[in-house]
Each structure stands twice: as structure tokens, then as C-alpha cells.
Amino acid sequence: MSKTFLQLASRLRQEVSGSGTGPSTTVGQTGELKRLIDWIVEADEEVQQEHDEWKFMVGSFTLNTVADDNSYAASDCITPVTDLRNWRLETFKIYLLASGTSNEGRLWWMDYQDWYERYNTGSQTNSRPQLFTVGNDMSIKLGATPDAVYRISGEYQKSVTSLSANADVPVYPAEFHMLPVYGAMMKHGLYVGAPEFYQKGEILYNKMMRRMERSQLPRIRTAGPMA
């Protein structure tokens, strides 16, 4: 069952034997409650950044090219991408929209400097793009420049989000929502010099993190048998 930001903050206060009750809200707190709430936010962000390959941090995109235009921002996607951290370079595909997916193939990444020298210098001939790079502004730059409308699709790595409203929930599956509580217990233990809180948080955090890694990381592919 999902746990809200407010529920996580309340659970943390209970776990570290914090004074009083609540909190009744995550907004506008001061003193001890503010520290506990801030530690939940920090721990949740750290979970999201633990691995670049988290499944829950991967999104998909599609965009249609425009003839004579070789550069596309995240906002140019059919559904604008607003939470881009990085493009997943090995996932890009392309097909001529008028012909459908029967001619879909890989779109291969190349280094920006190589792209600039090859496709952004001198006169060029428009044709079906075979290669792409990513500009300094995170735009997708194609080589060659499209001569028609092509459909490009692929995946991207999402940027980290921060818990803020009472009803916010972590972006990972509900069964792992206690991770920021356990992470925050370690932060609290260090702050107040209470190793028992740190150790309990560390044990529970590591146990749950291993479970999430098995669930939310891609399987390692092994080479096939040798001939």
C-alpha cells in the first residue's frame, strides 16, 4: 500500500521516538519536525539516484521530424518531455512515417564533435537520418538532416523529483516506500549521536534496497554459449 509523504514523516517520528505527535502537515514545520521532514525528502532523492538504471526512472518518448530541421528539444516530442535527466542513447529507433514501422531501424549515437564536423560543417544533402548526437542543451541532433517526416522513438532517464505536498508519494513501487524512513533514521542517528537508530535504519534500508534492486534493475545479460 502506498505511503504518503505525511505518513512517512509520521512513521519516522515514531521510529526515532520523537517528541509529541504528528506531524499534522509537512509544510511550515520548525525544529525537530522540520529536520525529520527534510531527512525524508533527502533520503527519497538519494534512493532515486542510487542507480542510473532504475526501471521506475525510465520514460519513453516519440517525436516527428520536420523536413530540413536537424535539431529537436525535449519539448518537441509528441508528448513534451518535462522531466528529462539524460537520453538513453542505445534505445533510439527511426522509421519513415509515411511507410510505417516496416522500415523501422536503429538510430545510432555519435560523439557531438564528430557530428558537428560531419553534419554541421559545409554543404549537406538531406536524407534519412542514420545517426544522432546530443547537444550541450540536451537537444537531439540528427545526421543527416531529414528530407521528410520520420518518427523517432526511444527512452530517457527521468530527473529526480522531490516530495513536497502532504499527499505526495515516492515514485518507486509501494512495497519499497519505507526506504526513505530507514534512510532518514540513519541521518537522525548521526545527528543526535544515537547509534541504535543508525544501525536499525541501516539494516532495514540495506535489506529493502536489495529487494528493490532485484525487482527494479535490468537483469544482467550473459553471453551465449561458445561454439
C-alpha positions in Angstrom: 0.0 0.0 0.0 1.3 3.5 -0.9 2.6 5.7 1.8 2.2 9.5 1.5 4.9 12.0 2.4 3.0 12.9 5.6 2.6 9.2 6.6 6.4 8.7 6.1 7.2 11.7 8.2 4.9 10.5 11.0 6.4 7.0 10.8 9.9 8.4 11.1 9.0 10.4 14.2 7.7 7.2 15.8 10.7 5.2 14.8 13.2 7.6 16.4 11.0 8.3 19.5 10.5 11.9 18.5 8.6 14.2 20.9 4.9 15.0 20.6 2.6 13.6 17.9 2.2 14.1 14.2 3.3 15.9 12.2 -0.1 17.1 11.1 1.4 18.6 7.9 4.8 18.5 6.1 4.5 22.3 5.4 5.8 25.1 7.6 7.3 23.0 10.3 10.2 24.1 12.5 12.7 22.5 14.9 12.8 18.7 15.3 9.8 18.1 13.0 11.4 20.1 10.2 14.6 18.1 10.5 12.7 14.8 10.2 10.7 16.0 7.2 13.8 17.3 5.5 15.6 14.0 6.1 12.7 12.1 4.5 13.0 14.3 1.4 16.8 13.9 1.2 16.6 10.1 1.7 13.9 9.8 -1.0 16.0 11.7 -3.5 19.0 9.5 -2.7 17.0 6.4 -3.4 16.1 7.7 -6.8 19.8 8.5 -7.6 21.1 5.2 -6.3 21.2 3.6 -9.8 21.0 5.1 -13.2 19.2 2.0 -14.5 16.2 2.0 -12.1 13.1 0.9 -14.1 10.9 3.4 -12.4 13.2 6.2 -13.5 12.8 5.4 -17.3 10.4 7.2 -19.6 9.6 6.8 -23.3 9.2 9.4 -26.0 8.3 9.8 -29.6 8.8 12.7 -32.0 8.1 13.5 -35.6 10.9 15.2 -37.5 10.4 18.1 -39.8 12.0 18.2 -43.3 15.1 20.5 -43.3 15.3 20.6 -39.5 18.0 18.5 -37.7 17.6 19.7 -34.1 14.9 18.8 -31.6 14.3 19.7 -28.0 12.6 17.6 -25.3 9.6 19.9 -25.7 9.3 19.0 -29.4 8.3 15.4 -28.5 4.7 14.4 -29.3 4.1 14.4 -25.6 6.6 17.0 -24.3 9.3 15.6 -22.0 9.4 17.8 -18.9 11.4 15.5 -16.6 14.5 14.8 -18.7 17.8 13.9 -17.0 19.5 12.0 -19.8 18.6 10.4 -23.1 19.1 6.6 -23.2 21.3 6.6 -26.2 21.1 2.9 -27.0 17.3 2.9 -27.4 16.7 5.3 -30.3 14.8 4.0 -33.4 13.5 5.6 -36.6 11.2 5.0 -39.5 9.7 6.9 -42.3 6.3 7.9 -41.1 4.6 7.5 -44.5 5.8 3.9 -44.8 5.1 2.7 -41.2 7.1 0.6 -38.9 8.0 -2.0 -41.6 11.2 0.1 -42.2 12.0 0.9 -38.6 15.6 0.6 -37.6 18.2 1.7 -35.1 19.3 5.3 -34.9 23.0 5.2 -33.9 24.6 7.7 -31.5 27.8 9.5 -32.4 30.1 11.9 -30.5 29.0 15.5 -30.7 32.3 16.8 -32.0 32.3 14.1 -34.7 28.7 15.0 -35.6 29.5 18.7 -35.7 32.4 18.2 -38.2 30.5 15.7 -40.3 26.9 17.1 -40.4 27.1 20.7 -39.3 30.0 21.9 -41.4 29.8 22.8 -45.1 27.0 21.9 -47.5 24.9 18.9 -46.7 22.4 16.6 -48.5 19.2 15.9 -46.7 18.2 12.2 -46.4 17.0 9.7 -43.9 18.9 10.2 -40.6 21.2 7.3 -39.6 23.0 8.9 -36.7 22.3 11.3 -33.9 24.1 13.2 -31.1 23.0 15.2 -28.1 23.9 18.9 -27.9 25.1 20.8 -24.9 21.5 21.9 -24.4 20.3 18.3 -24.4 18.7 18.6 -27.8 18.7 15.7 -30.2 20.7 16.5 -33.4 20.3 14.3 -36.4 22.6 13.3 -39.2 21.7 13.6 -41.9 19.1 16.4 -41.8 15.7 14.8 -42.5 14.3 15.0 -46.1 10.8 14.0 -44.9 8.8 13.3 -41.8 10.3 10.5 -39.7 9.1 9.0 -36.4 11.8 8.8 -33.8 11.2 6.9 -30.5 13.3 5.8 -27.6 13.7 6.1 -23.8 15.1 8.7 -21.4 16.2 8.8 -17.8 13.9 10.8 -15.6 15.1 13.6 -13.4 14.8 13.3 -9.6 11.6 14.5 -8.1 11.1 15.9 -4.5 8.4 15.1 -2.1 6.7 18.4 -1.1 2.9 18.1 -0.6 1.3 16.0 2.2 -0.2 13.6 -0.3 2.9 13.1 -2.5 4.1 9.5 -2.7 7.6 8.2 -3.8 7.9 7.3 -7.4 9.0 3.7 -6.8 6.7 0.8 -6.1 4.6 1.0 -2.9 6.3 -2.1 -1.3 9.5 -0.1 -1.1 8.1 3.2 0.3 9.7 2.7 3.7 13.1 3.2 2.2 13.2 7.0 2.9 12.2 6.3 6.5 15.1 3.9 7.0 17.5 6.3 5.3 16.3 9.2 7.4 16.7 7.1 10.6 20.4 6.9 9.7 20.6 10.6 9.3 18.9 11.2 12.6 21.2 8.7 14.4 24.2 10.6 13.1 22.7 14.0 14.1 21.8 13.1 17.7 24.7 10.6 18.2 22.4 7.6 18.7 24.0 4.6 17.0 21.0 2.4 17.8 18.8 4.4 15.4 21.5 4.4 12.8 22.1 0.7 13.0 18.5 -0.2 12.8 17.9 2.1 9.9 21.0 0.7 8.1 19.9 -2.9 8.5 16.4 -2.3 7.3 17.5 0.0 4.5 20.0 -2.4 3.1 17.6 -5.3 3.3 14.8 -3.4 1.4 17.2 -1.9 -1.1 18.5 -5.3 -2.1 14.9 -6.4 -2.7 14.2 -3.3 -4.8 17.4 -3.8 -6.8 16.3 -7.4 -7.7 12.9 -6.0 -8.8 13.8 -2.7 -10.4 17.1 -3.1 -12.1 17.5 -4.8 -15.5 18.7 -8.3 -15.5 22.4 -8.8 -16.4 22.6 -10.4 -19.7 25.2 -13.1 -20.2 26.9 -14.2 -23.4 25.6 -17.2 -25.2 27.5 -20.5 -25.3 30.7 -20.5 -27.2 30.7 -22.5 -30.4 
